[in-house]
Amino acid sequence: MHYLKALALLLVVVGAVNWLLVGAFKFDLVAALTGSTFGQTNILSTIVYVVVGIAGVALLPTLAGWVAGRPEQAA
C-alpha cells in the first residue's frame, strides 16, 4: 500500500507541475508529450488526466488523516 500512495503522490505532483506550467507559461506539458496542442486532448492525454485525477482522489483519505492529526492513518 505504501508504494501505491507514493505513486499517487508522484502523479499528483506531475499534475501540479503541469498546472504550474499552464498558469505561468500557457504550456500544457501533458498535451506536448502526447502530441496535442494546448487545450486539445487525445486518447493518451485523456488517460493521463484521468489517472492523475484518480491519484488525487485516492490521496484524500491521507489528507483527511493529516488534518485530523492522525498521521498513522496518513502513512
NUSE-136989 format. One record per residue: residue number from 1; residue in one letter; x, y, z of N, C-alpha, C, O, CB in turn. Coordinates in nm, 4 decimals, padded with zeros to 6 digits. Each point is the difference from the previous one (the first is absolute). Glycine has a CB too. Layout:
N
REC | NUM | A | X | Y | Z | X | Y | Z | X | Y | Z | X | Y | Z | X | Y | Z;
...
This chain:
75
REC | 1 | M | 00.0821 | -00.1194 | 00.0000 | -00.0821 | 00.1194 | 00.0000 | 00.0864 | 00.1256 | 00.0000 | -00.0367 | 00.1011 | -00.0599 | -00.1431 | -00.2268 | 00.1802;
REC | 2 | H | 00.2933 | 00.1192 | -00.0538 | 00.0907 | 00.1147 | 00.0073 | 00.0457 | 00.0412 | -00.1399 | 00.0104 | 00.1192 | -00.0287 | 00.0659 | -00.1934 | 00.2571;
REC | 3 | Y | -00.0493 | -00.0219 | -00.3144 | 00.0451 | 00.0308 | -00.1360 | -00.1114 | 00.0632 | -00.0833 | 00.0267 | 00.0860 | -00.0839 | 00.1355 | -00.2759 | 00.0984;
REC | 4 | L | -00.2853 | 00.1483 | 00.0079 | -00.1122 | 00.0598 | -00.0729 | -00.0192 | 00.1460 | 00.0389 | -00.0282 | 00.0842 | -00.0852 | -00.0816 | -00.3088 | 00.0725;
REC | 5 | K | 00.1252 | 00.2546 | 00.1423 | -00.0113 | 00.1390 | 00.0434 | 00.1152 | 00.0831 | -00.0555 | -00.0199 | 00.1152 | -00.0386 | -00.0980 | -00.1896 | 00.2476;
REC | 6 | A | 00.2367 | 00.0178 | -00.2135 | 00.1143 | 00.0719 | -00.0565 | -00.0221 | 00.0270 | -00.1484 | 00.0295 | 00.1092 | -00.0485 | 00.1228 | -00.2160 | 00.2178;
REC | 7 | L | -00.2037 | 00.0088 | -00.2407 | -00.0299 | 00.0193 | -00.1421 | -00.1097 | 00.1045 | -00.0186 | 00.0087 | 00.0844 | -00.0892 | 00.0589 | -00.3219 | 00.0430;
REC | 8 | A | -00.1705 | 00.2319 | 00.1301 | -00.1074 | 00.0991 | -00.0073 | 00.0540 | 00.1394 | 00.0266 | -00.0377 | 00.0950 | -00.0687 | -00.1279 | -00.2678 | 00.1420;
REC | 9 | L | 00.2528 | 00.1866 | 00.0247 | 00.0593 | 00.1303 | 00.0297 | 00.0838 | 00.0499 | -00.1175 | -00.0052 | 00.1182 | -00.0338 | 00.0077 | -00.1762 | 00.2781;
REC | 10 | L | 00.0738 | -00.0301 | -00.3059 | 00.0786 | 00.0380 | -00.1169 | -00.0903 | 00.0507 | -00.1123 | 00.0308 | 00.1007 | -00.0638 | 00.1433 | -00.2702 | 00.1271;
REC | 11 | L | -00.2841 | 00.1011 | -00.0872 | -00.0926 | 00.0420 | -00.1047 | -00.0649 | 00.1340 | 00.0323 | -00.0216 | 00.0819 | -00.0893 | -00.0207 | -00.3214 | 00.0364;
REC | 12 | V | 00.0116 | 00.2619 | 00.1789 | -00.0571 | 00.1285 | 00.0400 | 00.1030 | 00.1119 | -00.0190 | -00.0357 | 00.1100 | -00.0421 | -00.1151 | -00.2270 | 00.2083;
REC | 13 | V | 00.2750 | 00.0904 | -00.1361 | 00.1056 | 00.0992 | -00.0224 | 00.0140 | 00.0293 | -00.1490 | 00.0154 | 00.1158 | -00.0388 | 00.1053 | -00.1945 | 00.2458;
REC | 14 | V | -00.1257 | -00.0236 | -00.2903 | 00.0047 | 00.0203 | -00.1453 | -00.1159 | 00.0893 | -00.0442 | 00.0182 | 00.0909 | -00.0811 | 00.0926 | -00.3163 | 00.0506;
REC | 15 | G | -00.2287 | 00.1990 | 00.0838 | -00.1155 | 00.0834 | -00.0322 | 00.0190 | 00.1437 | 00.0460 | -00.0359 | 00.0938 | -00.0712 | -00.1082 | -00.2953 | 00.0880;
REC | 16 | A | 00.2003 | 00.2189 | 00.1017 | 00.0241 | 00.1345 | 00.0520 | 00.1011 | 00.0749 | -00.0854 | -00.0173 | 00.1188 | -00.0272 | -00.0352 | -00.2003 | 00.2571;
REC | 17 | V | 00.1579 | 00.0130 | -00.2723 | 00.0997 | 00.0630 | -00.0871 | -00.0640 | 00.0388 | -00.1331 | 00.0279 | 00.1071 | -00.0538 | 00.1566 | -00.2410 | 00.1633;
REC | 18 | N | -00.2695 | 00.0476 | -00.1620 | -00.0677 | 00.0321 | -00.1253 | -00.0856 | 00.1254 | 00.0164 | 00.0013 | 00.0875 | -00.0865 | -00.0026 | -00.3314 | 00.0235;
REC | 19 | W | -00.0733 | 00.2533 | 00.1738 | -00.0826 | 00.1185 | 00.0227 | 00.0860 | 00.1244 | 00.0210 | -00.0386 | 00.1091 | -00.0421 | -00.1388 | -00.2549 | 00.1420;
REC | 20 | L | 00.2922 | 00.1314 | -00.0361 | 00.0925 | 00.1125 | 00.0143 | 00.0443 | 00.0510 | -00.1367 | 00.0018 | 00.1205 | -00.0250 | 00.0764 | -00.2126 | 00.2452;
REC | 21 | L | -00.0427 | -00.0008 | -00.3079 | 00.0425 | 00.0384 | -00.1349 | -00.1139 | 00.0642 | -00.0788 | 00.0218 | 00.0951 | -00.0751 | 00.1449 | -00.2813 | 00.0785;
REC | 22 | V | -00.2877 | 00.1342 | 00.0138 | -00.1154 | 00.0583 | -00.0691 | -00.0240 | 00.1421 | 00.0508 | -00.0189 | 00.0922 | -00.0795 | -00.0842 | -00.3220 | 00.0495;
REC | 23 | G | 00.1038 | 00.2472 | 00.1602 | -00.0286 | 00.1306 | 00.0579 | 00.1082 | 00.1033 | -00.0273 | -00.0301 | 00.1159 | -00.0288 | -00.0971 | -00.2328 | 00.2033;
REC | 24 | A | 00.2518 | 00.0757 | -00.1658 | 00.1101 | 00.0952 | -00.0131 | 00.0406 | 00.0247 | -00.1447 | 00.0377 | 00.1116 | -00.0358 | 00.0408 | -00.1855 | 00.2579;
REC | 25 | F | -00.0862 | -00.0297 | -00.3055 | 00.0554 | 00.0116 | -00.1348 | -00.0960 | -00.0390 | -00.1115 | 00.0369 | 00.0008 | -00.1175 | 00.1807 | -00.0455 | 00.2189;
REC | 26 | K | -00.3424 | 00.0101 | -00.0640 | -00.0970 | -00.0491 | -00.0984 | 00.0591 | -00.1157 | -00.0823 | -00.0145 | -00.0053 | -00.1221 | -00.0889 | 00.2361 | 00.1106;
REC | 27 | F | 00.1694 | -00.3219 | 00.0812 | 00.0615 | -00.1174 | -00.0616 | -00.0531 | -00.1247 | 00.0694 | 00.0179 | -00.0168 | 00.1206 | 00.1911 | 00.1480 | -00.1815;
REC | 28 | D | -00.2736 | -00.2176 | -00.0146 | -00.0564 | -00.1241 | 00.0534 | 00.0986 | -00.1130 | -00.0293 | 00.0089 | -00.0482 | -00.1130 | -00.2492 | 00.1308 | 00.0801;
REC | 29 | L | 00.3137 | -00.1237 | 00.1352 | 00.1020 | -00.1037 | -00.0162 | -00.0607 | -00.1319 | -00.0440 | 00.0561 | -00.0681 | -00.0859 | 00.0812 | 00.1805 | 00.2597;
REC | 30 | V | -00.2507 | -00.1495 | -00.1166 | -00.0644 | -00.1270 | -00.0378 | -00.0375 | 00.0031 | -00.1480 | 00.0248 | -00.0964 | -00.0725 | -00.1137 | 00.0666 | 00.3079;
REC | 31 | A | 00.0295 | 00.1396 | -00.2801 | -00.0374 | 00.0114 | -00.1410 | 00.1238 | -00.0057 | -00.0885 | -00.0013 | -00.0652 | -00.1045 | -00.2000 | 00.2015 | 00.1677;
REC | 32 | A | 00.3071 | -00.0691 | -00.0225 | 00.1225 | -00.0005 | -00.0800 | 00.0598 | -00.1405 | -00.0099 | 00.0480 | -00.0404 | -00.1060 | -00.0050 | 00.2773 | 00.1759;
REC | 33 | L | -00.0462 | -00.3110 | 00.0412 | 00.0589 | -00.1345 | 00.0001 | -00.0858 | -00.1017 | -00.0736 | 00.0508 | -00.1023 | -00.0462 | 00.0571 | 00.1574 | 00.2617;
REC | 34 | T | -00.2368 | -00.0282 | -00.2269 | -00.0891 | -00.0963 | -00.0651 | -00.0379 | 00.0409 | -00.1413 | -00.0864 | -00.0624 | -00.0617 | -00.0006 | 00.0038 | 00.2849;
REC | 35 | G | 00.1502 | 00.1616 | -00.2744 | -00.0198 | 00.0367 | -00.1395 | -00.1167 | 00.0922 | -00.0268 | -00.0401 | 00.0171 | -00.1151 | 00.1394 | -00.2301 | 00.0627;
REC | 36 | S | -00.1543 | 00.2726 | 00.1563 | -00.1094 | 00.0949 | -00.0174 | 00.0528 | 00.1416 | 00.0163 | 00.1130 | 00.0210 | 00.0441 | -00.2798 | -00.1903 | 00.0404;
REC | 37 | T | 00.0839 | 00.2655 | -00.1206 | 00.0349 | 00.1388 | 00.0266 | -00.0782 | 00.0467 | 00.1216 | -00.0912 | -00.0687 | 00.0459 | 00.1404 | 00.1125 | -00.2908;
REC | 38 | F | -00.0139 | 00.0723 | 00.2967 | -00.0603 | 00.0528 | 00.1213 | -00.1525 | 00.0014 | -00.0113 | -00.0566 | 00.0510 | -00.0966 | 00.2617 | 00.0885 | 00.1364;
REC | 39 | G | -00.2693 | -00.1967 | 00.0613 | -00.1455 | -00.0004 | 00.0024 | -00.0655 | -00.1145 | -00.0752 | -00.1211 | -00.0197 | 00.0108 | 00.1376 | 00.2604 | 00.0095;
REC | 40 | Q | 00.0610 | -00.3160 | -00.0956 | -00.0559 | -00.1137 | -00.0722 | 00.0349 | -00.1286 | 00.0740 | 00.1001 | -00.0083 | 00.0711 | -00.0826 | 00.1324 | -00.2910;
REC | 41 | T | -00.1030 | -00.2238 | 00.2009 | 00.0269 | -00.1297 | 00.0614 | -00.0069 | -00.1095 | -00.1048 | -00.0645 | 00.0143 | -00.1039 | -00.0281 | 00.0668 | 00.3226;
REC | 42 | N | 00.1598 | -00.1890 | -00.1893 | -00.0113 | -00.1219 | -00.0780 | -00.0168 | -00.1129 | 00.1016 | -00.0044 | 00.0256 | 00.1203 | 00.1473 | 00.0647 | -00.3166;
REC | 43 | I | -00.1521 | -00.2102 | 00.1510 | -00.0269 | -00.1113 | 00.0912 | 00.1107 | -00.0164 | 00.1038 | -00.0280 | -00.0300 | 00.1160 | -00.0992 | -00.0831 | -00.2985;
REC | 44 | L | 00.2526 | 00.1326 | 00.1418 | 00.1112 | -00.0164 | 00.0934 | -00.0003 | 00.1098 | 00.1059 | 00.0171 | -00.0284 | 00.1185 | 00.1162 | -00.0813 | -00.2997;
REC | 45 | S | -00.1525 | 00.2353 | 00.1394 | -00.0021 | 00.1081 | 00.0988 | -00.1203 | -00.0149 | 00.0926 | 00.0101 | 00.0304 | 00.1189 | 00.1071 | 00.1220 | -00.2814;
REC | 46 | T | -00.2302 | -00.1983 | 00.1106 | -00.1176 | -00.0217 | 00.0835 | 00.0285 | -00.1056 | 00.1061 | -00.0403 | 00.0156 | 00.1153 | -00.1084 | 00.0481 | -00.3073;
REC | 47 | I | 00.2171 | -00.1697 | 00.1546 | 00.0369 | -00.1041 | 00.0966 | 00.0904 | 00.0580 | 00.1078 | -00.0192 | -00.0277 | 00.1185 | -00.0011 | -00.1484 | -00.2970;
REC | 48 | V | 00.1184 | 00.2560 | 00.1387 | 00.0916 | 00.0614 | 00.0977 | -00.0791 | 00.0873 | 00.0968 | 00.0186 | -00.0091 | 00.1214 | 00.1705 | 00.0062 | -00.2900;
REC | 49 | Y | -00.2779 | 00.0880 | 00.1152 | -00.0776 | 00.0883 | 00.0869 | -00.0881 | -00.0801 | 00.0962 | -00.0110 | 00.0358 | 00.1173 | 00.0126 | 00.1390 | -00.2978;
REC | 50 | V | -00.0631 | -00.2803 | 00.1336 | -00.0869 | -00.0822 | 00.0850 | 00.0820 | -00.0705 | 00.1085 | -00.0416 | -00.0039 | 00.1158 | -00.1170 | -00.0297 | -00.3098;
REC | 51 | V | 00.2733 | -00.0213 | 00.1581 | 00.0841 | -00.0701 | 00.0983 | 00.0499 | 00.0978 | 00.1064 | 00.0024 | -00.0338 | 00.1183 | 00.0680 | -00.1332 | -00.2947;
REC | 52 | V | -00.0307 | 00.2872 | 00.1360 | 00.0442 | 00.1013 | 00.0965 | -00.1162 | 00.0391 | 00.0909 | 00.0187 | 00.0160 | 00.1206 | 00.1536 | 00.0701 | -00.2845;
REC | 53 | G | -00.2908 | -00.0707 | 00.1080 | -00.1178 | 00.0316 | 00.0807 | -00.0338 | -00.1091 | 00.0996 | -00.0328 | 00.0287 | 00.1152 | -00.0517 | 00.1049 | -00.3038;
REC | 54 | I | 00.0921 | -00.2571 | 00.1457 | -00.0249 | -00.1129 | 00.0905 | 00.1030 | -00.0018 | 00.1125 | -00.0335 | -00.0290 | 00.1148 | -00.0663 | -00.1028 | -00.3046;
REC | 55 | A | 00.2248 | 00.1626 | 00.1568 | 00.1049 | 00.0048 | 00.1021 | -00.0319 | 00.1062 | 00.1043 | 00.0195 | -00.0221 | 00.1195 | 00.1495 | -00.0560 | -00.2881;
REC | 56 | G | -00.2177 | 00.1931 | 00.1239 | -00.0370 | 00.1052 | 00.0944 | -00.1132 | -00.0433 | 00.0910 | 00.0044 | 00.0244 | 00.1206 | 00.0694 | 00.1448 | -00.2858;
REC | 57 | V | -00.1744 | -00.2326 | 00.1092 | -00.1129 | -00.0477 | 00.0804 | 00.0461 | -00.1093 | 00.0970 | -00.0463 | -00.0057 | 00.1139 | -00.1131 | 00.0616 | -00.3025;
REC | 58 | A | 00.2496 | -00.1415 | 00.1436 | 00.0499 | -00.1079 | 00.0861 | 00.0772 | 00.0538 | 00.1200 | 00.0084 | -00.0669 | 00.1030 | 00.0037 | -00.0811 | -00.3033;
REC | 59 | L | 00.0442 | 00.2682 | 00.1883 | 00.0757 | 00.0583 | 00.1116 | -00.0869 | 00.0797 | 00.0973 | 00.0501 | 00.0476 | 00.1019 | 00.1457 | -00.0379 | -00.2530;
REC | 60 | L | -00.3237 | 00.0055 | 00.1218 | -00.0872 | 00.0745 | 00.0908 | -00.0046 | -00.0587 | 00.1416 | 00.0031 | 00.0768 | 00.0962 | -00.1382 | -00.0135 | -00.2947;
REC | 61 | P | 00.1278 | -00.1959 | 00.2156 | 00.0038 | -00.0534 | 00.1378 | 00.1317 | 00.0331 | 00.0715 | 00.0004 | 00.0214 | 00.1213 | -00.1522 | -00.2069 | -00.1950;
REC | 62 | T | 00.2600 | 00.1897 | 00.0021 | 00.1282 | 00.0370 | 00.0596 | -00.0057 | 00.1440 | 00.0484 | 00.0435 | 00.0303 | 00.1111 | 00.0777 | -00.1930 | -00.2607;
REC | 63 | L | -00.1742 | 00.2506 | 00.0676 | -00.0150 | 00.1399 | 00.0391 | -00.0912 | 00.0125 | 00.1218 | 00.0296 | 00.0751 | 00.0929 | 00.0060 | -00.0047 | -00.3316;
REC | 64 | A | -00.1444 | -00.1428 | 00.2378 | -00.0927 | 00.0041 | 00.1135 | 00.0693 | -00.0457 | 00.1279 | -00.0239 | 00.0565 | 00.1068 | -00.1687 | -00.0986 | -00.2624;
REC | 65 | G | 00.2776 | -00.0590 | 00.1462 | 00.0746 | -00.0470 | 00.1165 | 00.0960 | 00.1056 | 00.0516 | 00.0145 | 00.0166 | 00.1211 | -00.0343 | -00.2486 | -00.2066;
REC | 66 | W | 00.0849 | 00.3027 | -00.0037 | 00.0912 | 00.1071 | 00.0407 | -00.0762 | 00.1120 | 00.0694 | 00.0421 | 00.0494 | 00.1045 | 00.1105 | -00.1062 | -00.2953;
REC | 67 | V | -00.2648 | 00.0964 | 00.1319 | -00.0783 | 00.1096 | 00.0561 | -00.0539 | -00.0367 | 00.1386 | -00.0032 | 00.0831 | 00.0907 | -00.0587 | -00.0098 | -00.3234;
REC | 68 | A | 00.0203 | -00.1976 | 00.2469 | -00.0553 | -00.0464 | 00.1279 | 00.1088 | -00.0294 | 00.1022 | -00.0312 | -00.0319 | 00.1147 | -00.1620 | -00.0632 | -00.2384;
REC | 69 | G | 00.3190 | 00.1049 | 00.0854 | 00.1083 | -00.0260 | 00.0934 | 00.0250 | -00.1463 | 00.0242 | 00.0502 | -00.0383 | 00.1057 | -00.1033 | 00.2506 | -00.0012;
REC | 70 | R | 00.0181 | -00.2964 | -00.2030 | 00.0227 | -00.1439 | 00.0125 | 00.1045 | -00.0421 | -00.1035 | -00.0351 | -00.0607 | -00.1012 | -00.2029 | 00.0226 | 00.1856;
REC | 71 | P | 00.3640 | 00.0689 | -00.0611 | 00.1008 | -00.0321 | -00.1003 | 00.0157 | -00.1487 | -00.0262 | 00.0503 | -00.0389 | -00.1055 | 00.0648 | 00.2436 | 00.1733;
REC | 72 | E | -00.1574 | -00.2895 | 00.0269 | 00.0115 | -00.1442 | -00.0224 | -00.0934 | -00.0449 | -00.1122 | 00.0287 | -00.0990 | -00.0673 | 00.0333 | 00.0665 | 00.3089;
REC | 73 | Q | -00.1713 | 00.1019 | -00.2628 | -00.0883 | -00.0325 | -00.1110 | 00.0483 | 00.0634 | -00.1290 | -00.0376 | -00.0439 | -00.1087 | -00.1524 | 00.0255 | 00.2679;
REC | 74 | A | 00.2721 | 00.1201 | -00.1484 | 00.0500 | 00.0693 | -00.1177 | 00.1132 | -00.0756 | -00.0658 | 00.0269 | 00.0206 | -00.1184 | -00.0943 | 00.1938 | 00.2206;
REC | 75 | A | 00.1338 | -00.3008 | -00.0292 | 00.1168 | -00.0703 | -00.0555 | -00.0387 | -00.1111 | -00.0931 | 00.0869 | -00.0681 | -00.0544 | 00.0369 | 00.1233 | 00.2578;
